[in-house]
Amino acid sequence: MGILRLGIDAGHGGTDLGKVVAIGGDLVFVEKDLNLKLAIALRAAMGPLHLLSRAGDETLKPRERAARLNSADLVLSIHHDSGANGSVNGTRFYAMSPAGLRAASALSNALKETKRASRVIIPAEDTYPRVLTVLRRFMAPTVLVEVGFLTNVLDRGYVSNEWPGFVDAISRTLKGLNFI
């Protein structure tokens, strides 16, 4: 049956840049822009009935962001990661609720089929407080996805060039997910 109504949260936005990684003199990766690009592409792949937390570059308070996705059956919050160690890479899915964990596992498996390193993490209070804040923000079961590490050269290539494959794998999986 698939997800009836997906809430797609493009993390950060407006004055909240998220992670910013500069490579050389001209190339800059700004998380809020990457998140929005993926969110808009995912909504286009899923269809117009699905919801976006933001469709442009705007600053949202957590309450506003949650209100825009209130009628969703599942929320996918899109983010990008960074790390002090440039060798850390891959996509990470975070979830807490049983429904969120089922969705996260299905999405992670779909990316593994495309040869993308991926894993599901159940966040703990002491190690992932920022992730927990996002997961608790929405009424619907929520999956937070960190698409890649902007501090890793392979992941920068993935988010720059291979993001259409990410959107395709995620949308196909969500359309086929027996969620209800």
HELIX and SHEET records of a PDB file:
HELIX    1   1 GLU A   31  MET A   46  1                                  16    
HELIX    2   2 PRO A   62  ARG A   68  1                                   7    
HELIX    3   3 PRO A   98  GLU A  113  1                                  16    
HELIX    4   4 PRO A  129  ARG A  137  1                                   9    
HELIX    5   5 VAL A  153  ASN A  161  1                                   9    
HELIX    6   6 TRP A  163  GLY A  176  1                                  14    
SHEET    1   A 6 LEU A  51  LEU A  52  0                                        
SHEET    2   A 6 LEU A   6  ALA A  10  1                                        
SHEET    3   A 6 LEU A  74  ASP A  81  1                                        
SHEET    4   A 6 THR A 142  PHE A 149  1                                        
SHEET    5   A 6 THR A  91  TYR A  94 -1                                        
SHEET    6   A 6 SER A 118  ILE A 121  1                                        
SHEET    1   B 2 VAL A  20  ILE A  23  0                                        
SHEET    2   B 2 LEU A  27  VAL A  30 -1                                        
END                                                                             
